[in-house]
Amino acid sequence: MSRVAKVESFILTVPRDEPYLGGLRPGEEPNAKGYFVRKKNKTVYPVMDRSVLVRVETESGVVGWGETYGIVAPKATTAIIDDLLADFVVGREPSDASTVHDDLYNLMRVRGYTGGFYLDALAAVDIALWDAAGRLVGKSVYELLGGCLRDEIPAYVSGLPKPTLTERAEFAREWQGRGFDSFKFAAPVADDGVVAEISALREALGSDARIAADLHWVHTPDEAIDTIRQMEPHGLWFAEAPVATEDVQGLAQVAQGVDTPIGAGEEWRTTYEAKLRFDVNAVSIVQPEMGHTGITQFTRIARMAHERGIQIIPHATIGSGVFLAASLQASVALEGLVGHEFQHSIFERNHGLITEGIECSEGAYRIADGPGLGVEPTEELISKLA
C-alpha cells in the first residue's frame, strides 16, 4: 500500500444571493465579518457558503478529498488540522482510516475535546482517507463498507426559502411537480408560526405528501410537546430537534409525550453522543451529519441505530458536494436507511464545484460508480480555495 505523504487544509467560500434558510428578517443585519443571528433560534450564520476541505496525498500520488463545516471561524478547524492532526496522519495507510480516526480521537479525549471544531477537523481527515483508500484499490467507498444495498436513496426537499407563506407553499408545489413527495420546513423562518406553516403546506401539497418540521432546538420539553401536538392534526411526518441538544432527558420526554416521530442527531459527532439518546428512547429517527462525523462515525452511529430499530435519515447541509458524496456513499451501504436530506438551495447552485457523480431528481438521489467518493473537485472549486 501507499502511505500518506501530505495532508493539507483549505477554506472554501462561495457567495450567495441570499443567506441559508432565506432572506434576512428584521433585526438580522450582518456584521463586518458577514455573520448574523437568526432571531428565532439565536444561531449565528454567515451570508455566504463556507466549508473546510482536506486534501490527502499518498506516496504514489493518489489524492483523497474530505470536507467539513466552516460556517463560522473556519480557521479554527484548519489550525487543528495543520498544527496537530496532519503530522499524525502522515505515514499512515489510508486503508486504516477507522483506526487512524480512533487514534486521532484518543489524542485529545482526556482534555475534553470530544466534539466541536476538533471532531469537525477529524471528520474531514477521515473522509479524505476513505476517499484515498478507495482510489488506491479502484473501489468506491460503498464497496469498502460492504457493498451497495440500493440503487437510489429517497430524498426530501429541505427548506422553502421564500419570503411569504403563500410563496413557500407554491414553491413546495413546484418541487412536488418535479417528483418530490417529502418536505421539511424550518421553524425560524416560519414567520406566521409553525401551525400556520404546516396547515398551508398540507393544503397546497395534499394528503399524501410527507411534511416534517425542523424546530431548531429552541423549546423547553413542555413547549415542544404542545407545539408538536398542535401540528399533529395536519399530518406531521416528524419533528426535528425540538429541545436544546444538551437536554437528553428533555428529548426523551418529548418523544414519549407525542405521537409524532422525533428526529435528531445532526450535531452529534460520535456513538457516545448517540448512545445517550438511544438508551432513553429519545428518538425514532437519527440524522447523522457526515460533515460532523466523517465516514467512520457516520456508519457506526447508523449501524447502532439500525440494531435498535431506529430509522436513519441522514442530514446534509452546506458544502461543495464532497461531504454530500461521502454521505451518499455511506448511505447506499446502510441497512435501515429510509431517506436523505436534499438541500436544494445549495446542491443545485454549487453543483459545478464537483465532477459529475451525484444526481437528485424525481424524489431520489442516484450516484455513479467510481473509485473513492466517486467525485472530485473541479478546477472551479480549486480556484476558490484559500
N, C-alpha and C positions, 0 to 999 in steps of 0.2 A: 504493500500500500504506500501511498504518498502522504507524508505528514504535512501538517500546516506549517507554512513558511512565513506568512504575513497575515495580520489582522488590522483592518482599517475601518474607521467610522466616519460617517458623513451626515450632514444635516440637509434635508430636502425641504424647500419652501416653495409652495405653489399658490399664487394669488387667487382669491375668489371674488366674484362679483358681489356676493352677499355671504355672511357667515354661515357656518354649520347650524342647522336647525331652522334657518330662515332669517329674515330681516331683523334688524335691531328694534327692540321695543323702547318706549320712553324710559330714560334713565340708564340705558345700556351703552353709553358712549365709550368708545375705545380710548385707552390711554396712549402715551407716546410709543410704547412697545407693541401696540396693536392688540392688547388684551382688554377684554370687557367681561363684565359679570352678568349672567342671566339672572334677572331679579327673582324669578320664581323657583330657582333651585340653588341660588347663591354660589354657582360654579363658574370658574374662570374659563374663558375660551379665547382663542385668537381669531383675528379676522381673516386669516389665511389657513391653508392646509399646511401642516408641517409634521415631518416624521424623521426618524433616525435610521439610516441604513448602515449595514455592516458588510464589508467585503472580505472574504477569507480566500487566500490563495495558497495552494499546495506547492510542494517542491517540484511537482511535474507541470505546474502552470494551470491546473484546474481551478476554476473560480466558483465559489458559492456565495450567494447573497442572502442576507437576512434583514428584517425591518422591525421596528418597534415604535412606540409612541414618542413624539417630540412636540406635543401640542404646546406645552409650556416648559420653559427652562431646558431646552434640548441640550445645551452644553453640559448640564449636569450628567446626562446619560452618556454623552460622548466622552466626558472626562473619566467616568468609571471604566468604560471600555478601553480607552487609550492608556490610562495610567495604571490600571490594575489587571483587568481580565485578559487583555491581549497577550501579555507575556506568559501567562499560564496556559494559553491555548496553543501557542507556537510549539511545534514539536509533537503535538498530539495527533492521533489518527481521526479523521472525520467520521469513520465508521464507528467510533466510540462516542458518538455525540451525547448519548444519555449519561454515560459515565463521566464525561467531561462536564456536563451540566451539573451533576451532583457534586463533583469536586469543586467547581466554582461556587456553588451554593454554600458548601461547607466552609469556604474561606472566611465568610463573614457572619455566619449564623449566630455565633456566640456574642457578637456585637449588636445583634438585633436587626441586622439588615436582611430581613426575610420578606421584603416586599418593596413597593415603591420603585424609585429610579434604579436601584440596584438590580432588581429582578427584571425590569424592563430591558436593561442593558444585557442581562444574561439571556433573555428571550431572543433578542436579535442575533446574538452569537450562536445560540442553539439552532435557530432556523438556518443560518448560513452554513453551519457544519452539516446538517442534514442535507441541504442542497448540494454541497460539495461531495458528500458521501455517495449520493445517488449518481452524480455526474461521473465520479471515478469508476463506477461499475456499470454505467449505462442503464440505470434503473430509475424509475420515478420514486418519489418519497412514499407513495401509497404501496408500491411493491416492497419497499424496505419495511413497511409497517404490517405486512402480511397479505396485501392484495386488495383489489377493488371489489367492493360489495354492491355497488350500484353504478348505473350509467349516468344518472343525473341526481341532483340534490334539489328538493323543493325549496324555493326562495320566497321570502315575504318582503314586501315593499316597506322599507323603514323610513319614516319621516315624510311629512307633507309640507314642504317649506313654502307655503303661500300665506299672504298677509291676512286673509279673512277666512272665516269658516266656510262660507259659500265656495270660495276658490279652492280651499283644501278638499272639500267634498268632490268638486268637479275634477280636481287633479287626481284624486283616487280613482274616479270613474275612468279617467283616461288610461291609467295603468291597468285597470280591470279589462278594458278593451284590448290591451296588449297581452292578455292571457294570464294575468296575476289574480289570485283569489284570496290572498292573505296580506294583511296590512298591520302596521303599528304606528300609532301617533305618539307624540311627545308632549307630556303634560305641561312643561314650561312654556310652550308656545300655543297651548290650547286656550286662547285668550278669553273665551266665553265659558270656560270651565270644562272639566272632563266629561261630565254627563251630557252637556250640550254637544260636545265634540263627537262622542260615540253615537249619540242619537242621530245627528246629521249624517254621519258616515253610514250608519246602518240603513237609513232611508235611501241614501244615494246608491249603496252597493248591493242592497237586497239581503235576503235572509241567509243565503248560502256562504257569503264572504266571511272570512275569519278576521276579527278585529281585536288587536291587543293594545294595551295602554302601558307606556313607559312612565312610571311615576317619579323617577329620578330621586329616590332616597329622601324625600322631604317630609314624610308624615311620621307621626307617632303611630304605634300599633293600632290604637283605637281609631284615630283619624283614617288610617289606611283601610281598616275593616269597613268603616262607614262609607268611605268613598267608593270602594270596590263594590259593596252591596248596592249602591245607587246605580252603578253601571251595569250590574248583572242582568237586569231585565232587558237590556239591549243586546244581549248575547256577547259577553266579553270572553274572548279566546284565552288570554292570560294577562295577568298584571305583573309588570316587571319592576323590580327594585322599589318596593313600597315603603321601606323604612331605612334608616341610616345603616350603612354597611356594617358598622361596629355592633349593631344591636341584633345579635344572633337569636336570643330568646324572643325578641320582638318580632323577628321574621317568622319564627315558628308560631307565635301567637296569631299572626295574620293568616298564615297558611291553614291553621286549624279553625279559623273563625269565618272563613268564606267558602263558597262553593267553587270559585274560580281557581284554576291552577296558578301557582305563584312561580315566577321565573326570576332567577338571579345568577350572578357569577361573573359578569364581565370584568369586575375589578379584582377578582381573586387571581392569585398567581400560582398557587400550589395545591396539592392534595390535602395539605394540613388545613388550609382555609376551607376547602370544600367539605372535608370530613366533619368539621364543627357544625355545619349546617345540615349535612346529610343525617348525622346522628340524632338530631332533634326533629327530623321530618319537616324541615323548614321550606323545602322547595319541591315542586313537581317537575320543574323544567330547569336544567342547568345550561348556562350560556357562556361557555369558556371563550375567552378572547385571545386569539393567537398572538397579538401584539404584546400581551402581558405575560403569557405562559410559555411561549416557544412550543415547538412540536413535542418535546419530551413531556412537559407537564400537561399540555393540552390533552394528549392521548391518555395519560394516567387519570386525569380528572374524569374524562368521558367514560373510560372503562369502569372506574369506580361507580359512576352514576348508573351505568347500564346494569351492573351487578345488583343494584338496589332498586331497579325498576323505574328510575328517573329518566325522563325524556331528555334528549340532547338537541339543543337548537343553538349552535354557535353564534356568538356576537361578532360583528366585524364593522369597524367604522373607518377611521382615517387611513391614509397611506397611499403609496404609489401603486399598489397592487401586489407587491411582493409578499407581504404577510397575509393578504387575502388568498393568494395562491397556496401558501403554506396551510392555511385553514382548510381550504377545499381539498388539498391533497390528503390531509389527515382525515377529513370528514368522510371521504368516499371509502375509507378503510374501517369505519367505525360501525359496530353494532349499536342499535338503539337510537341512531340519528333520525330525526323526523323532519328537519328543515334547517335553514341557514338564513341569517340576515342578509338583506340586499340593500346596501347604502347607495342607491341610485344616483344621488346628487354628487357623490364622489367618484363612484365607479365609472359612470358614463363620461364625466368630464376629464378624468385622469387616465382614461383607458390607453392613451398613446404613450404612456410612460413605461409600459412593459410590452414585450413582444406578445403576439397573439398566442392564446392558450387558454383563455377563460371566456366563456360566453354565458350571458344571463338573459334569457328570453322565454316567452310563453310560460312564465312561472317557475323556471328551474335554471340552475347552474349546470353547465357541462364543461369539462376540462379535457384538453387534448393530451395525448400521450407525449411523453418527452422525459428526458432524464432530470433528476432532482425535482425542483419545483415545477418544471415544465414551462417556465417563463424566465426571462431575464430582462434587466434594464435596457431600454433603448438609448440611443445617443441623446435624445431629447432629455431623458431623465438624468443621464450622466452630466449633461451640460448644466443642470440646475444644482448639482451637489456642491456643498461648501464644507 
